[in-house]
Amino acid sequence: MKGIEHLVLLHGWGGDARLWQPLVAALDGALPVTLLELPGFGDRAGEPWPGDDALLQSLYQQLPGNCLLLGHSLGGMLAARLAAQPGQDKIRALMTIAANGSFVQRGDWPGMEAQVFADFCQSMRAAPEATWEKFCGLQARGDRAMRSVLKQLKGWRPSAMGAAWGQALDCLGRFDNRETLPTISVPALHLFGDRDALVPAAAAQRLRAQGVAVEVLAGCGHAPQLSCPELVAEKIRDLAAAPRAGDAPFAKNAVAQSFGRAAASYDAAAHLQRAVCRQLLDGAEGNPAPQRILDLGSGTGYGSALLRRRFPQAQIIALDLAEGMLQYARAERPHADAYIAADAEQLPLADGSVDLVFSSMALQWCYRLPQLFAELRRVLADGGRCLVATLGPGTLAELKQSWAQVDDGIHVNRFLPQRDWQRAAAASGLCGDWQIETRVLHFEDVRRLMRELKSVGAHNVNRDAGRGLTGRAKLRRLAQAYESLRGEAGLPVSYEVIYLALAAVGGEDSGREETAEAARGRSC
């Protein structure tokens, strides 16, 4: 698949292409930009509002090929529908800002109350100028840069507010994308403000529970592209450059060497990794004891030791990409019956030979997910189960955000989203439960964070990472940027942990540092 060559920006109700000026400036030419305007708004004032199908067709015709489509509010809802159209081949990635699955509350779905929305529509028809000013206030409300945002919005007063404005509002109230968003096949990210007065942040949690990739931006209202354009620009660059399943951004031998060198220092720094491993093992309860267990990505043997205590009679195979890790485990935690240096995507095991595959915080280094899960399915015996904990793209989000204020380099490892894991697992015939959990650690300063990442072998191994770019001057700038995120506990560091509890179709189905948020679901 071709890479992303264009960025297309589609504004929401009540605005026009001027809404994107701060963001375009923050992007500083990272991608060629196309600005679309909706009928009746901006330079298209006076044009009638078409029917839904005609509107989507007209917008799609204006898209350049190989684009990242970004829409705000109503524009985001339209962008999602464009990306979900069968056979579309122009949109390579999708991003939305403040675009709910349903703008109006439906059932228990968080949204604007239907009567409040109806009153707003009536007010728009009776007093458009006053209502538009009220809407500017609603978009800015709650944002940490509220006064600045409000000033910008009111400075972009529309030249006309014709009949299309009311019809566009009707469209906003009519659209229901709740079932559409989880089906979008292109890489996607949906941004929400935690202080948005128009789209409740609770809607983001509901979408996350459906397997949709969302991020909630702290201190932001309905228009974060105005209050923090640099942050939104960073998200765009990340999505445009994000690895796709099958296209690893790092070489496996670099990963193996990094973790091999970190074997002796790993345990002293791996507090999060041990907590995740213990939680993952809880998923093994309530099932027949496995006779043969594959500890996949066994590292220093911590998981093997837990498995040995839980299943003392089982044969445990410790398999890891890094020979240095296996050597350490043999010497310090000799709980496994066999030690194998191999790649998880090419398992040197017989078909149907394993009752339980257990893998904690290791498989995020795999990018050929269809091949990975085909291998897991192949080695599982009838009734076998697979417990996986891996990392998602929200990992080290604060570090990425801070580096973005220093330079445009790639300084943080990039991981695949939960959606890719679910689809690959289901395609292989492995189904079951999944959970996403954000765990937050805190550090006294940036140097201690960087030192811990190196201690566990998780420092930057991207092929595109610059060499020699983290000198003292840049580290000082990084530390200054990170300080804006400091809380009472210190500098926050988030890890997006994806848990999968899987079994072969037809086999036996499988039924938390500080936890910031979690979502659960079931696939297949």
One Martini backbone bead per residue (centre of mass of N, CA, C, O) as a GRO file, in nm:
protein
  524
    1MET     BB    1   0.096   0.036   0.022
    2LYS     BB    2   0.075   0.350   0.002
    3GLY     BB    3   0.158   0.636   0.114
    4ILE     BB    4   0.134   0.945   0.254
    5GLU     BB    5   0.076   1.262   0.054
    6HIS     BB    6  -0.182   1.387   0.205
    7LEU     BB    7  -0.377   1.656   0.355
    8VAL     BB    8  -0.715   1.663   0.478
    9LEU     BB    9  -0.943   1.934   0.561
   10LEU     BB   10  -1.252   1.924   0.768
   11HIS     BB   11  -1.485   2.106   0.880
   12GLY     BB   12  -1.734   2.224   1.077
   13TRP     BB   13  -1.978   2.359   1.224
   14GLY     BB   14  -1.959   2.719   1.199
   15GLY     BB   15  -1.728   2.708   0.983
   16ASP     BB   16  -1.401   2.697   0.823
   17ALA     BB   17  -1.085   2.693   0.688
   18ARG     BB   18  -0.969   2.888   0.914
   19LEU     BB   19  -0.956   2.677   1.151
   20TRP     BB   20  -0.655   2.562   1.038
   21GLN     BB   21  -0.420   2.768   1.060
   22PRO     BB   22  -0.254   2.676   1.314
   23LEU     BB   23  -0.200   2.386   1.212
   24VAL     BB   24  -0.056   2.447   0.948
   25ALA     BB   25   0.175   2.597   1.087
   26ALA     BB   26   0.268   2.354   1.268
   27LEU     BB   27   0.340   2.160   1.024
   28ASP     BB   28   0.545   2.291   0.825
   29GLY     BB   29   0.514   2.108   0.550
   30ALA     BB   30   0.483   1.793   0.598
   31LEU     BB   31   0.223   1.831   0.410
   32PRO     BB   32   0.010   1.848   0.177
   33VAL     BB   33  -0.272   2.078   0.165
   34THR     BB   34  -0.632   2.028   0.186
   35LEU     BB   35  -0.917   2.246   0.171
   36LEU     BB   36  -1.238   2.193   0.286
   37GLU     BB   37  -1.580   2.286   0.207
   38LEU     BB   38  -1.893   2.338   0.293
   39PRO     BB   39  -2.196   2.388   0.207
   40GLY     BB   40  -2.251   2.734   0.305
   41PHE     BB   41  -1.938   2.771   0.362
   42GLY     BB   42  -1.749   3.020   0.321
   43ASP     BB   43  -1.681   3.013  -0.016
   44ARG     BB   44  -1.981   2.847  -0.018
   45ALA     BB   45  -2.171   3.060   0.015
   46GLY     BB   46  -2.509   2.983  -0.100
   47GLU     BB   47  -2.501   2.695  -0.106
   48PRO     BB   48  -2.655   2.413  -0.106
   49TRP     BB   49  -2.774   2.146   0.075
   50PRO     BB   50  -2.735   1.827   0.039
   51GLY     BB   51  -2.757   1.519   0.036
   52ASP     BB   52  -2.586   1.271   0.171
   53ASP     BB   53  -2.480   1.127  -0.084
   54ALA     BB   54  -2.396   1.381  -0.244
   55LEU     BB   55  -2.197   1.487  -0.037
   56LEU     BB   56  -2.003   1.247  -0.031
   57GLN     BB   57  -1.939   1.244  -0.332
   58SER     BB   58  -1.823   1.532  -0.349
   59LEU     BB   59  -1.596   1.497  -0.142
   60TYR     BB   60  -1.451   1.256  -0.273
   61GLN     BB   61  -1.378   1.400  -0.543
   62GLN     BB   62  -1.174   1.609  -0.380
   63LEU     BB   63  -0.983   1.391  -0.325
   64PRO     BB   64  -0.683   1.290  -0.289
   65GLY     BB   65  -0.455   1.069  -0.306
   66ASN     BB   66  -0.313   0.936  -0.040
   67CYS     BB   67  -0.476   1.023   0.230
   68LEU     BB   68  -0.524   1.225   0.513
   69LEU     BB   69  -0.822   1.245   0.696
   70LEU     BB   70  -0.948   1.549   0.856
   71GLY     BB   71  -1.206   1.596   1.105
   72HIS     BB   72  -1.443   1.832   1.248
   73SER     BB   73  -1.692   1.706   1.387
   74LEU     BB   74  -1.887   1.698   1.134
   75GLY     BB   75  -1.637   1.645   0.958
   76GLY     BB   76  -1.571   1.378   1.109
   77MET     BB   77  -1.830   1.224   1.039
   78LEU     BB   78  -1.786   1.241   0.735
   79ALA     BB   79  -1.504   1.111   0.723
   80ALA     BB   80  -1.592   0.835   0.832
   81ARG     BB   81  -1.786   0.771   0.597
   82LEU     BB   82  -1.574   0.782   0.376
   83ALA     BB   83  -1.382   0.556   0.495
   84ALA     BB   84  -1.633   0.333   0.493
   85GLN     BB   85  -1.648   0.305   0.203
   86PRO     BB   86  -1.686   0.095  -0.037
   87GLY     BB   87  -1.387   0.104  -0.235
   88GLN     BB   88  -1.215   0.302  -0.121
   89ASP     BB   89  -0.877   0.459  -0.243
   90LYS     BB   90  -0.777   0.745  -0.096
   91ILE     BB   91  -0.787   0.661   0.203
   92ARG     BB   92  -0.519   0.585   0.443
   93ALA     BB   93  -0.623   0.787   0.674
   94LEU     BB   94  -0.778   0.869   0.999
   95MET     BB   95  -0.901   1.181   1.150
   96THR     BB   96  -1.052   1.303   1.451
   97ILE     BB   97  -1.235   1.588   1.601
   98ALA     BB   98  -1.494   1.593   1.799
   99ALA     BB   99  -1.632   1.301   1.702
  100ASN     BB  100  -1.904   1.148   1.745
  101GLY     BB  101  -2.104   0.882   1.703
  102SER     BB  102  -2.326   1.071   1.852
  103PHE     BB  103  -2.423   1.383   1.911
  104VAL     BB  104  -2.681   1.263   1.998
  105GLN     BB  105  -2.855   1.122   2.226
  106ARG     BB  106  -2.865   0.753   2.249
  107GLY     BB  107  -2.979   0.645   2.498
  108ASP     BB  108  -2.667   0.572   2.666
  109TRP     BB  109  -2.532   0.765   2.479
  110PRO     BB  110  -2.307   1.008   2.478
  111GLY     BB  111  -2.465   1.334   2.455
  112MET     BB  112  -2.676   1.550   2.340
  113GLU     BB  113  -2.960   1.652   2.421
  114ALA     BB  114  -3.234   1.657   2.229
  115GLN     BB  115  -3.362   1.924   2.336
  116VAL     BB  116  -3.112   2.098   2.322
  117PHE     BB  117  -3.074   2.066   2.018
  118ALA     BB  118  -3.349   2.174   1.930
  119ASP     BB  119  -3.312   2.455   2.054
  120PHE     BB  120  -3.064   2.531   1.884
  121CYS     BB  121  -3.199   2.511   1.607
  122GLN     BB  122  -3.416   2.727   1.666
  123SER     BB  123  -3.216   2.957   1.730
  124MET     BB  124  -3.076   2.960   1.451
  125ARG     BB  125  -3.333   3.047   1.291
  126ALA     BB  126  -3.401   3.309   1.467
  127ALA     BB  127  -3.072   3.374   1.573
  128PRO     BB  128  -2.783   3.338   1.419
  129GLU     BB  129  -2.573   3.533   1.539
  130ALA     BB  130  -2.613   3.465   1.843
  131THR     BB  131  -2.573   3.157   1.809
  132TRP     BB  132  -2.287   3.161   1.700
  133GLU     BB  133  -2.161   3.293   1.950
  134LYS     BB  134  -2.244   3.070   2.140
  135PHE     BB  135  -2.082   2.849   1.992
  136CYS     BB  136  -1.807   2.964   2.041
  137GLY     BB  137  -1.825   2.933   2.350
  138LEU     BB  138  -1.861   2.622   2.350
  139GLN     BB  139  -1.589   2.552   2.214
  140ALA     BB  140  -1.412   2.706   2.446
  141ARG     BB  141  -1.514   2.567   2.678
  142GLY     BB  142  -1.267   2.459   2.925
  143ASP     BB  143  -1.029   2.557   2.801
  144ARG     BB  144  -0.710   2.658   2.885
  145ALA     BB  145  -0.749   2.856   2.607
  146MET     BB  146  -1.025   3.010   2.592
  147ARG     BB  147  -0.972   3.307   2.509
  148SER     BB  148  -0.814   3.247   2.252
  149VAL     BB  149  -1.024   3.075   2.109
  150LEU     BB  150  -1.256   3.281   2.108
  151LYS     BB  151  -1.108   3.498   1.947
  152GLN     BB  152  -1.066   3.335   1.692
  153LEU     BB  153  -1.357   3.258   1.627
  154LYS     BB  154  -1.473   3.556   1.618
  155GLY     BB  155  -1.269   3.644   1.384
  156TRP     BB  156  -1.442   3.423   1.194
  157ARG     BB  157  -1.673   3.564   1.053
  158PRO     BB  158  -1.929   3.511   0.866
  159SER     BB  159  -2.080   3.626   0.569
  160ALA     BB  160  -2.297   3.384   0.599
  161MET     BB  161  -2.639   3.242   0.708
  162GLY     BB  162  -2.796   3.009   0.570
  163ALA     BB  163  -2.993   2.735   0.512
  164ALA     BB  164  -2.753   2.529   0.534
  165TRP     BB  165  -2.711   2.547   0.840
  166GLY     BB  166  -2.970   2.397   0.926
  167GLN     BB  167  -2.918   2.138   0.754
  168ALA     BB  168  -2.650   2.065   0.892
  169LEU     BB  169  -2.773   2.023   1.168
  170ASP     BB  170  -2.956   1.792   1.091
  171CYS     BB  171  -2.722   1.609   1.015
  172LEU     BB  172  -2.586   1.599   1.293
  173GLY     BB  173  -2.844   1.468   1.433
  174ARG     BB  174  -2.869   1.210   1.234
  175PHE     BB  175  -2.609   1.095   1.279
  176ASP     BB  176  -2.483   0.739   1.303
  177ASN     BB  177  -2.149   0.600   1.390
  178ARG     BB  178  -2.128   0.358   1.593
  179GLU     BB  179  -2.103   0.117   1.371
  180THR     BB  180  -1.883   0.240   1.178
  181LEU     BB  181  -1.608   0.288   1.326
  182PRO     BB  182  -1.520  -0.024   1.374
  183THR     BB  183  -1.504  -0.078   1.038
  184ILE     BB  184  -1.257   0.073   0.982
  185SER     BB  185  -0.959  -0.013   0.795
  186VAL     BB  186  -0.804   0.225   0.841
  187PRO     BB  187  -0.603   0.411   0.992
  188ALA     BB  188  -0.703   0.544   1.322
  189LEU     BB  189  -0.790   0.863   1.494
  190HIS     BB  190  -0.956   0.987   1.799
  191LEU     BB  191  -1.015   1.310   1.919
  192PHE     BB  192  -1.042   1.441   2.257
  193GLY     BB  193  -1.177   1.650   2.501
  194ASP     BB  194  -1.201   1.664   2.852
  195ARG     BB  195  -1.364   1.974   2.819
  196ASP     BB  196  -1.601   1.924   2.642
  197ALA     BB  197  -1.925   2.085   2.588
  198LEU     BB  198  -2.036   1.887   2.335
  199VAL     BB  199  -1.839   1.629   2.384
  200PRO     BB  200  -1.822   1.373   2.570
  201ALA     BB  201  -1.568   1.189   2.707
  202ALA     BB  202  -1.740   0.926   2.739
  203ALA     BB  203  -1.747   0.858   2.434
  204ALA     BB  204  -1.455   0.761   2.414
  205GLN     BB  205  -1.493   0.510   2.595
  206ARG     BB  206  -1.703   0.371   2.416
  207LEU     BB  207  -1.521   0.346   2.167
  208ARG     BB  208  -1.293   0.187   2.299
  209ALA     BB  209  -1.484  -0.060   2.369
  210GLN     BB  210  -1.501  -0.107   2.036
  211GLY     BB  211  -1.190  -0.067   1.924
  212VAL     BB  212  -1.133   0.234   1.914
  213ALA     BB  213  -0.906   0.483   1.842
  214VAL     BB  214  -0.828   0.687   2.125
  215GLU     BB  215  -0.784   1.035   2.245
  216VAL     BB  216  -0.743   1.227   2.543
  217LEU     BB  217  -0.714   1.571   2.587
  218ALA     BB  218  -0.573   1.767   2.805
  219GLY     BB  219  -0.737   2.078   2.848
  220CYS     BB  220  -0.963   2.036   2.626
  221GLY     BB  221  -1.193   2.112   2.400
  222HIS     BB  222  -1.348   2.135   2.084
  223ALA     BB  223  -1.054   2.295   1.976
  224PRO     BB  224  -0.736   2.180   1.975
  225GLN     BB  225  -0.626   2.315   1.705
  226LEU     BB  226  -0.612   2.596   1.871
  227SER     BB  227  -0.478   2.535   2.161
  228CYS     BB  228  -0.292   2.265   2.034
  229PRO     BB  229  -0.142   2.240   1.742
  230GLU     BB  230   0.123   2.082   1.800
  231LEU     BB  231  -0.012   1.824   1.904
  232VAL     BB  232  -0.182   1.761   1.654
  233ALA     BB  233   0.057   1.752   1.460
  234GLU     BB  234   0.188   1.509   1.594
  235LYS     BB  235  -0.045   1.312   1.539
  236ILE     BB  236  -0.024   1.331   1.234
  237ARG     BB  237   0.267   1.236   1.200
  238ASP     BB  238   0.228   0.964   1.337
  239LEU     BB  239   0.006   0.852   1.147
  240ALA     BB  240   0.164   0.888   0.879
  241ALA     BB  241   0.422   0.709   1.012
  242ALA     BB  242   0.286   0.465   1.082
  243PRO     BB  243   0.289   0.150   1.120
  244ARG     BB  244   0.216  -0.137   0.953
  245ALA     BB  245   0.108  -0.426   0.914
  246GLY     BB  246   0.417  -0.580   0.803
  247ASP     BB  247   0.584  -0.293   0.881
  248ALA     BB  248   0.865  -0.274   1.027
  249PRO     BB  249   1.056  -0.016   1.205
  250PHE     BB  250   1.238  -0.267   1.289
  251ALA     BB  251   1.486  -0.478   1.368
  252LYS     BB  252   1.515  -0.777   1.524
  253ASN     BB  253   1.820  -0.765   1.598
  254ALA     BB  254   1.795  -0.499   1.758
  255VAL     BB  255   1.609  -0.610   1.974
  256ALA     BB  256   1.785  -0.843   2.073
  257GLN     BB  257   2.033  -0.671   2.154
  258SER     BB  258   1.894  -0.482   2.355
  259PHE     BB  259   1.792  -0.710   2.553
  260GLY     BB  260   2.056  -0.857   2.598
  261ARG     BB  261   2.203  -0.610   2.736
  262ALA     BB  262   1.953  -0.587   2.965
  263ALA     BB  263   1.940  -0.841   3.150
  264ALA     BB  264   2.084  -0.742   3.423
  265SER     BB  265   1.882  -0.467   3.450
  266TYR     BB  266   1.581  -0.537   3.422
  267ASP     BB  267   1.453  -0.616   3.704
  268ALA     BB  268   1.506  -0.336   3.855
  269ALA     BB  269   1.289  -0.183   3.630
  270ALA     BB  270   1.029  -0.404   3.594
  271HIS     BB  271   0.751  -0.319   3.734
  272LEU     BB  272   0.535  -0.321   3.515
  273GLN     BB  273   0.593  -0.597   3.390
  274ARG     BB  274   0.519  -0.761   3.646
  275ALA     BB  275   0.225  -0.665   3.679
  276VAL     BB  276   0.125  -0.766   3.406
  277CYS     BB  277   0.200  -1.062   3.442
  278ARG     BB  278   0.013  -1.116   3.684
  279GLN     BB  279  -0.251  -1.039   3.543
  280LEU     BB  280  -0.236  -1.242   3.313
  281LEU     BB  281  -0.236  -1.502   3.493
  282ASP     BB  282  -0.531  -1.475   3.597
  283GLY     BB  283  -0.651  -1.593   3.319
  284ALA     BB  284  -0.584  -1.909   3.407
  285GLU     BB  285  -0.822  -1.937   3.562
  286GLY     BB  286  -1.070  -2.192   3.547
  287ASN     BB  287  -0.882  -2.414   3.414
  288PRO     BB  288  -0.724  -2.652   3.290
  289ALA     BB  289  -0.432  -2.787   3.331
  290PRO     BB  290  -0.148  -2.755   3.172
  291GLN     BB  291   0.109  -2.953   3.024
  292ARG     BB  292   0.199  -2.728   2.805
  293ILE     BB  293   0.420  -2.438   2.801
  294LEU     BB  294   0.451  -2.117   2.640
  295ASP     BB  295   0.703  -1.879   2.697
  296LEU     BB  296   0.664  -1.587   2.518
  297GLY     BB  297   0.901  -1.390   2.590
  298SER     BB  298   1.064  -1.467   2.873
  299GLY     BB  299   1.328  -1.349   2.941
  300THR     BB  300   1.425  -1.364   3.285
  301GLY     BB  301   1.179  -1.567   3.405
  302TYR     BB  302   0.930  -1.457   3.564
  303GLY     BB  303   0.696  -1.610   3.427
  304SER     BB  304   0.801  -1.897   3.471
  305ALA     BB  305   0.785  -1.884   3.781
  306LEU     BB  306   0.479  -1.842   3.798
  307LEU     BB  307   0.398  -2.093   3.635
  308ARG     BB  308   0.530  -2.303   3.825
  309ARG     BB  309   0.353  -2.237   4.073
  310ARG     BB  310   0.078  -2.289   3.927
  311PHE     BB  311   0.224  -2.535   3.734
  312PRO     BB  312   0.420  -2.784   3.851
  313GLN     BB  313   0.363  -3.021   3.614
  314ALA     BB  314   0.456  -2.859   3.386
  315GLN     BB  315   0.579  -2.792   3.074
  316ILE     BB  316   0.837  -2.547   3.011
  317ILE     BB  317   0.882  -2.308   2.746
  318ALA     BB  318   1.149  -2.094   2.673
  319LEU     BB  319   1.103  -1.808   2.455
  320ASP     BB  320   1.350  -1.603   2.276
  321LEU     BB  321   1.521  -1.363   2.088
  322ALA     BB  322   1.722  -1.331   2.337
  323GLU     BB  323   2.001  -1.488   2.445
  324GLY     BB  324   2.066  -1.318   2.699
  325MET     BB  325   1.803  -1.383   2.848
  326LEU     BB  326   1.832  -1.691   2.860
  327GLN     BB  327   2.096  -1.699   3.018
  328TYR     BB  328   1.985  -1.559   3.268
  329ALA     BB  329   1.755  -1.758   3.332
  330ARG     BB  330   1.927  -2.012   3.373
  331ALA     BB  331   2.088  -1.883   3.620
  332GLU     BB  332   1.841  -1.731   3.796
  333ARG     BB  333   1.563  -1.890   3.652
  334PRO     BB  334   1.534  -2.239   3.650
  335HIS     BB  335   1.204  -2.321   3.553
  336ALA     BB  336   1.253  -2.439   3.292
  337ASP     BB  337   1.287  -2.713   3.054
  338ALA     BB  338   1.329  -2.504   2.811
  339TYR     BB  339   1.552  -2.329   2.569
  340ILE     BB  340   1.465  -2.081   2.309
  341ALA     BB  341   1.595  -1.930   2.018
  342ALA     BB  342   1.335  -1.722   1.877
  343ASP     BB  343   1.074  -1.645   1.663
  344ALA     BB  344   0.734  -1.595   1.690
  345GLU     BB  345   0.693  -1.614   1.361
  346GLN     BB  346   0.897  -1.892   1.403
  347LEU     BB  347   0.811  -2.176   1.534
  348PRO     BB  348   0.997  -2.465   1.673
  349LEU     BB  349   0.708  -2.629   1.665
  350ALA     BB  350   0.465  -2.839   1.689
  351ASP     BB  351   0.173  -2.932   1.615
  352GLY     BB  352  -0.031  -2.928   1.886
  353SER     BB  353   0.192  -2.890   2.154
  354VAL     BB  354   0.013  -2.662   2.307
  355ASP     BB  355  -0.193  -2.542   2.580
  356LEU     BB  356  -0.014  -2.272   2.655
  357VAL     BB  357   0.008  -1.934   2.571
  358PHE     BB  358   0.255  -1.711   2.716
  359SER     BB  359   0.253  -1.338   2.679
  360SER     BB  360   0.459  -1.074   2.821
  361MET     BB  361   0.574  -0.799   2.682
  362ALA     BB  362   0.670  -0.894   2.351
  363LEU     BB  363   0.478  -0.874   2.078
  364GLN     BB  364   0.526  -0.566   1.991
  365TRP     BB  365   0.776  -0.671   1.793
  366CYS     BB  366   0.541  -0.750   1.605
  367TYR     BB  367   0.410  -0.713   1.247
  368ARG     BB  368   0.325  -1.006   1.145
  369LEU     BB  369   0.030  -1.095   1.251
  370PRO     BB  370  -0.077  -1.325   1.076
  371GLN     BB  371   0.172  -1.506   1.125
  372LEU     BB  372   0.168  -1.514   1.427
  373PHE     BB  373  -0.124  -1.638   1.461
  374ALA     BB  374  -0.075  -1.885   1.292
  375GLU     BB  375   0.136  -2.002   1.487
  376LEU     BB  376  -0.035  -2.015   1.741
  377ARG     BB  377  -0.254  -2.197   1.620
  378ARG     BB  378  -0.071  -2.434   1.538
  379VAL     BB  379   0.052  -2.507   1.839
  380LEU     BB  380  -0.223  -2.553   1.936
  381ALA     BB  381  -0.422  -2.736   2.102
  382ASP     BB  382  -0.694  -2.873   2.175
  383GLY     BB  383  -0.818  -2.627   2.390
  384GLY     BB  384  -0.632  -2.411   2.369
  385ARG     BB  385  -0.448  -2.124   2.498
  386CYS     BB  386  -0.416  -1.750   2.487
  387LEU     BB  387  -0.192  -1.523   2.657
  388VAL     BB  388  -0.183  -1.161   2.610
  389ALA     BB  389   0.061  -0.893   2.648
  390THR     BB  390   0.064  -0.566   2.509
  391LEU     BB  391   0.145  -0.282   2.309
  392GLY     BB  392   0.039   0.037   2.233
  393PRO     BB  393   0.042   0.362   2.086
  394GLY     BB  394   0.006   0.510   2.382
  395THR     BB  395   0.288   0.467   2.445
  396LEU     BB  396   0.464   0.732   2.555
  397ALA     BB  397   0.302   0.999   2.494
  398GLU     BB  398   0.456   1.218   2.657
  399LEU     BB  399   0.727   1.181   2.517
  400LYS     BB  400   0.634   1.245   2.233
  401GLN     BB  401   0.520   1.527   2.293
  402SER     BB  402   0.792   1.649   2.391
  403TRP     BB  403   0.969   1.590   2.141
  404ALA     BB  404   0.792   1.763   1.940
  405GLN     BB  405   0.920   2.037   2.076
  406VAL     BB  406   1.217   1.980   1.957
  407ASP     BB  407   1.155   1.773   1.711
  408ASP     BB  408   1.105   1.543   1.414
  409GLY     BB  409   1.188   1.297   1.539
  410ILE     BB  410   1.240   0.951   1.623
  411HIS     BB  411   1.217   0.853   1.985
  412VAL     BB  412   0.976   0.637   1.971
  413ASN     BB  413   0.826   0.360   1.991
  414ARG     BB  414   0.611   0.178   1.763
  415PHE     BB  415   0.270   0.060   1.779
  416LEU     BB  416   0.008  -0.138   1.743
  417PRO     BB  417  -0.321  -0.161   1.731
  418GLN     BB  418  -0.580  -0.338   1.860
  419ARG     BB  419  -0.727  -0.390   1.591
  420ASP     BB  420  -0.499  -0.562   1.461
  421TRP     BB  421  -0.505  -0.790   1.670
  422GLN     BB  422  -0.797  -0.881   1.640
  423ARG     BB  423  -0.799  -0.946   1.336
  424ALA     BB  424  -0.570  -1.153   1.332
  425ALA     BB  425  -0.692  -1.349   1.533
  426ALA     BB  426  -0.962  -1.405   1.390
  427ALA     BB  427  -0.836  -1.504   1.116
  428SER     BB  428  -0.698  -1.762   1.273
  429GLY     BB  429  -0.921  -1.866   1.502
  430LEU     BB  430  -0.892  -1.653   1.741
  431CYS     BB  431  -1.089  -1.614   2.035
  432GLY     BB  432  -1.223  -1.351   2.268
  433ASP     BB  433  -1.080  -1.153   2.504
  434TRP     BB  434  -1.046  -0.794   2.573
  435GLN     BB  435  -0.807  -0.540   2.698
  436ILE     BB  436  -0.768  -0.198   2.798
  437GLU     BB  437  -0.481  -0.038   2.960
  438THR     BB  438  -0.382   0.241   3.157
  439ARG     BB  439  -0.058   0.297   3.272
  440VAL     BB  440   0.092   0.502   3.539
  441LEU     BB  441   0.389   0.652   3.572
  442HIS     BB  442   0.650   0.808   3.783
  443PHE     BB  443   0.893   1.077   3.757
  444GLU     BB  444   1.130   1.302   3.856
  445ASP     BB  445   1.280   1.270   3.569
  446VAL     BB  446   1.396   1.225   3.251
  447ARG     BB  447   1.657   1.067   3.305
  448ARG     BB  448   1.520   0.834   3.457
  449LEU     BB  449   1.346   0.741   3.229
  450MET     BB  450   1.570   0.682   3.019
  451ARG     BB  451   1.722   0.480   3.199
  452GLU     BB  452   1.492   0.270   3.220
  453LEU     BB  453   1.456   0.206   2.924
  454LYS     BB  454   1.744   0.096   2.895
  455SER     BB  455   1.729  -0.127   3.121
  456VAL     BB  456   1.483  -0.281   2.944
  457GLY     BB  457   1.543  -0.234   2.619
  458ALA     BB  458   1.327   0.025   2.531
  459HIS     BB  459   1.470   0.181   2.343
  460ASN     BB  460   1.533   0.325   2.048
  461VAL     BB  461   1.491   0.109   1.731
  462ASN     BB  462   1.445   0.272   1.496
  463ARG     BB  463   1.541   0.318   1.176
  464ASP     BB  464   1.460   0.646   1.181
  465ALA     BB  465   1.650   0.702   1.388
  466GLY     BB  466   1.858   0.912   1.510
  467ARG     BB  467   2.197   0.989   1.544
  468GLY     BB  468   2.312   1.188   1.793
  469LEU     BB  469   2.026   1.354   1.909
  470THR     BB  470   2.089   1.336   2.252
  471GLY     BB  471   2.200   1.576   2.370
  472ARG     BB  472   2.210   1.806   2.614
  473ALA     BB  473   2.037   2.023   2.478
  474LYS     BB  474   1.796   1.838   2.407
  475LEU     BB  475   1.742   1.733   2.694
  476ARG     BB  476   1.672   2.009   2.809
  477ARG     BB  477   1.429   2.058   2.622
  478LEU     BB  478   1.273   1.810   2.703
  479ALA     BB  479   1.246   1.877   3.004
  480GLN     BB  480   1.090   2.142   2.960
  481ALA     BB  481   0.846   2.016   2.810
  482TYR     BB  482   0.766   1.803   3.034
  483GLU     BB  483   0.695   1.996   3.277
  484SER     BB  484   0.393   2.062   3.185
  485LEU     BB  485   0.306   1.753   3.300
  486ARG     BB  486   0.338   1.788   3.588
  487GLY     BB  487   0.267   1.641   3.895
  488GLU     BB  488   0.254   1.544   4.214
  489ALA     BB  489   0.408   1.259   4.130
  490GLY     BB  490   0.516   1.378   3.855
  491LEU     BB  491   0.616   1.235   3.567
  492PRO     BB  492   0.425   1.109   3.322
  493VAL     BB  493   0.384   0.751   3.216
  494SER     BB  494   0.240   0.582   2.954
  495TYR     BB  495   0.067   0.258   2.921
  496GLU     BB  496  -0.059   0.059   2.661
  497VAL     BB  497  -0.250  -0.223   2.745
  498ILE     BB  498  -0.295  -0.538   2.583
  499TYR     BB  499  -0.543  -0.787   2.627
  500LEU     BB  500  -0.545  -1.147   2.552
  501ALA     BB  501  -0.808  -1.408   2.553
  502LEU     BB  502  -0.761  -1.711   2.383
  503ALA     BB  503  -0.930  -1.932   2.146
  504ALA     BB  504  -1.024  -2.173   1.963
  505VAL     BB  505  -1.250  -2.238   1.751
  506GLY     BB  506  -1.436  -2.474   1.944
  507GLY     BB  507  -1.315  -2.426   2.198
  508GLU     BB  508  -1.211  -2.288   2.490
  509ASP     BB  509  -1.327  -2.019   2.639
  510SER     BB  510  -1.261  -1.717   2.784
  511GLY     BB  511  -1.437  -1.562   2.948
  512ARG     BB  512  -0.337  -0.280   3.778
  513GLU     BB  513   0.028   0.126   3.998
  514GLU     BB  514  -0.180   0.314   3.785
  515THR     BB  515  -0.517   0.340   3.670
  516ALA     BB  516  -0.677   0.529   3.427
  517GLU     BB  517  -0.791   0.315   3.205
  518ALA     BB  518  -1.058   0.100   3.064
  519ALA     BB  519  -1.126  -0.175   2.827
  520ARG     BB  520  -1.377  -0.400   2.703
  521GLY     BB  521  -1.409  -0.718   2.513
  522ARG     BB  522  -1.525  -0.901   2.215
  523SER     BB  523  -1.428  -1.150   1.984
  524CYS     BB  524  -1.628  -1.325   1.736
   0.00000   0.00000   0.00000
